[in-house]
Amino acid sequence: MPAYVQSAVGYFPNSGTGPFTAAATLSGVTAGNSIVVATVLRVGVTSVPAITVSDGQGTYTDLETATYNYTSNLYLIADLQILSNANAGSHTITSLSGTGTGQAYGFIVAMEVSGLGPVDVKTSFSATGNCVSGSTASVAGTNELVISAVAIQSTTNTTIESSAGYTAVHIEGDGTANGGWQVKGEVDYLPPQLASGAQEDTWNHPGPSTITNPSAAVIVVFTSASAANPPYMNYGFQTMQAT
């Protein structure tokens, strides 16, 4: 059954014109586990920047990206990528976005997760206002792990609340660590559930009614590795040797 193991956080530099990078280090990773990296970013660019995640120990696959061009040359991005079958030991993970016309504000969260199978369903969406909500299609099985991420543009310190049952891996509500008000965000996971059906996450982030508070979010649902690869069954066959 999938299980969250540990996480680490890194921040974009909030300066310069890119490329923009943020790094986080996971120590003591167990061989064979997966590393899922969430990038939450507000960046000034002339076109949608590609997000590249690397650690020099394997290839990261992009799972889902949400982008919102909420004003000229300014984008909100929420992105999830994965390294399956990680090497044992320490991993320093870097998330890189392209060259831009303004500063990058935001963070990455690197999560070690055990027991992940293939992706079942996923979705991306964006909204304005003090609430952003989305849901996936119905999942195929049970005991599946949900990981979600949201990026929120807000001019005020924000208390972010996600749906019941979700555990917040990291919340950035006041912008202190990432340079001010430019982006807030949250990365969550929902432990494996017995219930099937669509998987939903809703983030409430109260703010002034005069602010549109644009946001971009992603939700990815993973199957269980044990379901994807059922254990070998010994049916008691014997080898016969001619005499």
C-alpha positions, -999 to +999 in steps of 0.1 A: +000+000+000+014+035-008+028+055+021+043+089+026+078+086+040+095+121+042+098+154+025+121+184+020+114+220+008+134+244-013+127+280-025+132+299-057+156+329-054+131+357-060+156+376-080+172+379-114+158+370-149+164+333-149+169+305-154+152+301-120+161+272-098+151+258-064+166+228-047+157+204-019+176+175-004+162+141+008+185+120+029+183+083+036+160+075+007+152+038+005+161+020-027+131+014-049+109+041-035+096+069-056+104+106-053+075+130-062+084+166-067+058+194-066+068+228-081+046+258-069+057+289-088+047+324-099+071+336-126+074+365-150+079+351-185+068+358-221+055+323-226+047+292-205+080+280-191+090+243-191+096+228-157+126+205-156+133+184-125+166+165-120+189+150-093+216+134-114+204+099-104+176+092-128+149+106-151+120+125-137+087+121-156+062+150-158+028+138-144+006+169-146+010+207-149-015+235-143-007+270-157-026+302-154-016+333-174-034+357-151-019+389-164+006+400-190+038+379-188+029+365-154+022+328-149+011+307-119+023+271-122+016+239-102+035+209-114+041+173-103+069+151-115+082+116-104+113+096-102+104+059-099+127+033-084+150+058-067+186+049-057+193+046-020+209+075-001+208+112-005+191+130-034+194+168-041+165+176-064+165+207-085+135+223-103+144+246-132+121+270-151+131+290-182+145+325-186+120+351-178+113+388-178+107+391-140+113+374-107+103+339-097+085+333-064+077+299-050+090+266-037+094+230-044+085+200-022+103+167-027+085+137-012+097+102-008+068+077-012+068+039-009+046+015-027+035+036-056+021+020-087+012+037-120-010+068-122-047+060-122-063+094-129-052+130-128-064+165-135-054+202-136-075+233-132-074+270-124-098+295-109-102+330-094-117+340-061-112+328-026-118+291-033-103+267-058-117+232-063-113+203-087-119+166-089-106+136-109-125+110-128-135+080-108-106+059-097-102+023-109-095+007-075-090+012-038-061+019-015-048+046-039-027+076-028-036+112-039-011+140-042-021+175-049-006+210-053-019+245-056-003+279-065-022+310-054-016+347-062-026+368-033-017+403-020-024+393+016-012+367+041-035+338+036-047+309+057-050+280+032-074+251+041-076+219+021-103+193+020-110+170+050-088+140+052-058+155+034-025+160+051-006+191+043+030+183+035+039+221+032+018+253+034+031+287+024+005+312+035+024+344+045+051+344+018+078+351+044+102+324+031+096+330-006+100+368-008+066+383+001+031+382-012+036+371-047+026+335-044+011+312-017+006+275-020+001+241-005+011+205-013-011+178+002-015+140+002-045+119+009-036+085+025-049+054+008-087+052+010-110+022+008-136+043-010-136+046-047-150+072-069-137+107-079-110+123-058-115+160-050-095+186-032-107+221-024-085+249-011-101+279+007-079+310+010-098+339+024-087+373+011-100+408+003-131+407-019-115+432-043-087+407-051-093+381-078-068+356-062-060+335-093-048+300-087-036+268-105-038+233-091-031+197-099-044+164-085-027+130-093-040+096-080-016+067-078-024+030-077-008+007-052+023-012-064+009-043-048-022-040-069-003-033-101+021-062-094+003-089-074+026-112-054+038-145-070+015-174-061+030-207-054+007-233-067+027-263-056+040-274-090+069-299-088+097-306-112+097-341-125+130-357-134+132-387-157+150-418-143 
